[in-house]
């Protein structure tokens, strides 16, 4: 049955992309967020390594701008947004095996213009920041202090609280099976209840193309890629000290990160997948364990936990944020890849501005972002 509540905007998807958009849009309009799972953030949002890394994305203009423009929100969130800090300092070291150090230094030269906080370090700093690395990885590294763990739960709760206070709503367990447009309104139904609004925001993560097809809109060619991770004990079966840095092989072959006394290890795999509740495969787990044994000279006797999530990209691996040119009132928020959490504050502001017919926010424009860089039109050559 039709909803008696009028909404200005309906958002499909309550991952961090949908919630950050709803947070900003709800400051001026009435928003409804629809989520097919039983709680928000079930898929990619709840399975991320969850760091803010200012050094991330320097090779991709739109991503670089969104990352940089999100930093202040994480470090100094709005008054009353969260009773606890959203971040804790972590730092990251980009490392290389001895035979690949020349490549590491070339990578440093390429990233330096956009990441002036990063600097080259030697053995003493490497041993201080992550003493478990074996000798082969201790010749040189790139260290960036502007990397923080993100409290995803606090971020999500802050968004939800603000959305509700602004008069917005969240409906979980709602599969948007029927979507159609008529008389300037989008109607979204699960076969029973239905809701109407002049604007629909497609923030359904790996499912964005499926949502578009239900709405009669041309898909953008989303590619969900599975990435897996494991939790294992620290050196000699002990706890991993919380002050150790994150470690990333500079070509992104693997990364390690302290996690509640354990070591999170990821083989940085990207395996094409259909949209699904992703689960790790045995080969993924084996590769993650292999990298722990290779880089730390530490036998993995037991995997405490293994999981997987989907990182969704379009062909050029940039975010897709903007109105569809062929479907009035249909707005895309897609292709966040593995950076949806750390770009959420700036991406939410960009969504709200473009949806309102405004220019790209000034700070984002100062970092080089234009509406064309995130436009869905680039996905339809």
N, C-alpha and C positions, 0 to 999 in steps of 0.2 A: 504494500500500500504506500502511496506517496507520503513523504514526510511533511508535517505541517510547518517545520522550521525552515525559513528561507536562508540560503547560504550564498555568499558571493563567490566563493571558490571551494571546489572539492579537490582534495589531494588524494591520489591513490598511491599508497605506500607509506608506512610509518617507520621506515629506516631513518637513518640520520639525515638523509637528503630531504625526505618529506617533512620531518619534524623541524629542521632548520628553516625550510621554506615557510612552513606554517607559522613558526615563531615570528618571522619578519612580516609576513602578509597579515597576520592577525592584529598587528598594531593599527591597521586602518580598515580591515575588512573582516567579515565573519567567515570563518574557515571550518570545514569538516574534513577530517583525515580518516580515510578508510583503509583498514589493514586486514589482509586475508588470514594472517596467523592470529593466535590467541593473545599475543602481547607484542608491543612494538620492538623493533630492533632484533628480531629473531634470527635473521639470516646474516648478511655480510657485516652489519653493524656490530652484532654481538660476538663476532668471531675474528675481529681484527686485532693486530698487534697493538693498535691504539697508541700511536705516538704522534706528537707534533714535531716535525723536522723542518726547520727553516731552509735547510739545504736541499730539500726534496723538490724535484720538478724543474730544475734550472734549464733542462733541455727542451721544455715544452712551455710555450709562452703563456697560455691560459692557466695551466696548472701552477706555474711559478707565481703568477699574480694572485691567484686564489689562496695559495699557501701563505705567501708573505702577508697578505691583507687579513688573514685570520689570526695571526699571532697575538695581537693585543687582546682580543676577546678571551683567548685561553689563559693568558697570564693575568689579565685584569678584567674579569667578567663584570657585567653590569651589576650595580648595587642590588642585592637581594636575589640574584639569579640562583646562587647555590650557597648552602650553609658551609660547604667545605671547598677547598681549592679544586680547580678543575685539572691542575697539572702538578707534577713533581719532577724535579730535574733528573735527567738521565744521561745526556750526552751520547754521541755516537762516534765510533771509530770505523773508518773504511780501511780494510786491511787487504793484504795480498801475500801470497806465498813468495818466497825469495825470488823465484824465477820470473815473477810478474810485477816486480817493483817498478820497473821502467814504465809499464802501463799505468800503474797507480799514479805515478808522478805526472804523466801526461793527462790523466783524468783530473788531477788537482788543477793543472793549468787551465783546463777547459771550464771547470766549475767555479774557479776563483772570482771572476768578474761579477757573478751574481750571488756569490756566497762568501763575502769578505770575512765572516766570522770564523771560517774553517782555516786550519793551518796544518802543516806537516809536522809530524812528531816522530821520535825515534824510540829505541828500545826501552829507555827508562820510563817514558810516559805510557807506552804500551803495557808494560808490566804493572804500572800503577793502576791503569784503567781497567785492564782485564788480564790479570796475571796467569790465567789458565791457558792462554794461547801458547801453542808450542813454538819452539825456536824458529821454525821455518816461516812463521808469520810475524816475527818481531823486528824485522829490519827497518820498516817504515810503515807509517799509517797516516791517514788524514783524520784529524779530530775536529769535530764541530760541537761546541758546548750548547748550542741553542736547539737542543732536542729534549723533549719532555714526554713522560708518560701521561696519557690522558685518562682521566676517570670517566669512562663512557657512561656509567650509570648516573653519575652526578650531572653530566652534560645532558643526557636524555631526560632526566627528571626535571632539570631546570627548564628545558624547552616545554615539556608537558605542562608544568605548573603555569608558565606564562601564557601558553595557549588557552588553557582553561580560564584563567583570570581575565583574559581578553574576550571571553564569550565563545571561544572555539570549542570543538568537540572531537573526540576520538572514538571511532567505532571499530572494534577488533572482531575477528572471526567473520569478516564480511568479504566474500568472494564476489568481486565486481564482474559478474558473468555477462551482463547486458549493459551496453553503453551506446547511447545514440544521441543525435543532435537534431533539434527542430525548434523553430520559432525563437532562435537565439539562445536556447537553453540546452545544456547537457543533462541527460538523465542517466543516472547510474543505479543499477538494480542487481540484487542477488537472486532474483526470481521471486522474492517476497517483498521486502522493503525496497523503496527507491528514494533517491535524493536528486534534487535539481539545483543547478547553478549555471551562470553564464560562462564560467571558466572552469576547466578541468586541468589539473596538473598531474602529469604522468611521472611519478617518482617511484616506480615499481621495481627498480633494480634490475635483476636478471630477467624479469618478466615484462619489461617496458614494451618490447615489440609485440608480445601477446596482447597486452592491454590496447596498444594502438590498433591491432587488427580487429579486436572486438569493436572498436570505435569507428572502424572504416577508414583509418588513417594509415598512410604508407609507413612501414617500419623503417628504422634507421640502420639496421644491420648490426644489432647488438651481439657481442660475442662474450658469453660468460666463460670465464677461465677458472678452473679449480686450483686453489692453493691450500696446502696442508701444513700442519705444524704438530710438534710433539712437546711434551714436558718430560724432562728427565732430571735425575739427581745431579748435584754439582760434583766437583772433583772429589775423588775418594769417597763418594756416596754422601758427602756433606751438603749443607745448605749453601746456596749461592748468595754471597753478600749483596745487600740491596744497593750498595753504592757503585757496583761495577757498571760500566757503560754498556750500551748496545754495541754489537759488532756486526758489520755488514761487509761481506766480500765485495770489493769495489765494482765487480761486474755483475753483482747481485746473484751470485751462484747460491748463496746461503746467507742467513743471518741468525744471530743468537741474541737473547735478551733475558735478563733476570726477571723472574715472575714468581712472586710470593715464595721465595726460598728455593725455587726450582729454576731450571734452565729451559727456556723456550727455544726450540730449534726449528728452523724452517728451511726447506730445500729450495725455496723461491720458485717452485714449479708453477707452470701455467698450462693447464690441460683443458682443452676445449670440452665444454659440458653443455648439456641441455639445462634449462632452468630447473633447479631441484633443491631439495634439502641435502646439501653436499656432505659427503662422507669421505674420509681419507682412504686411499687404496693402500694395500700392503707395500707396493713399490714406493709410494710417497714416504711412508714411515721408514722404510729401509734407507732411502736416500738421506732423510733427515738424520738418522742415527749414524750413517756413514760420515756425514760432514762433522758431527760431533767428534767422532773417533779420529778423523783426519786432522782437524784443526786444533783439537784439544788433547790429542793423544790419550783419550779417555774412553775406555770400553763402556758401551751402553749395555748394562745388564738387564735393565727393565725400563719400559716406556710406561710412565704413570698415566698419561692421557694423550690421545691423538684426536685431532679434529680437522675440519676443512671448511672453507667458505668459497664463495664465488666472487671474483673480481670482474666487473663487466666493462668492456671497452667497445668503442666503435673503431673503424679502420685506422684513423689517425691517432688514436689513443688519447684524445682530448675530451674534456667534458662537453656535454650537449645541454645547453640551457637557453631556452627561447621558445617563442610561439612557432607552431607549424604554419607554414605559408599557405597550406591548402585546406586547413581545417580551422574555421573561426573558433577562437576561445580554447584551443587545444595547445597546452604548454608542456614542453619537454624538460625534465630534469633527470639526466641519464648519463651513462658512461663515466661514472666517478672512479672506475678502476679500484685501486687499493688505497685511494686517498680521500675517500668521502668524508671520513671523520675529521681529518686535519684541515680540510677546506670548508667544512660546514658553515662556520660563521660568515665568511665572505660569500660563499655560494648562496646562502639564504638571502643575504642583502641584494645580491645580483638578481635573484629570482624576483624579489619584491619590486625592485626598480623596473626591470623590463616588463613585468606583468602590469605595472601601473603606467607604462608608456614613457618612463623616464630614461634619462641617460645612464650609462654605466656609472656607478658611484665613483666619486673623484679619486679616492685612494686606490681603487682598482685600476682606473684609467692611468693613474700615475705610474703604476707598475707595467703598463703597456697593454692592458686588456681592452679589447673592443668587442662589441656585440657580435661582430662577424666571426670572431675566434671561437665562440661557443654556439653559433647558429646551427639549428638542425639542417638548414639548407645545404651545408657542406657535405652532408651525408647522402645527398641525392644529386649526384653529378649529371 
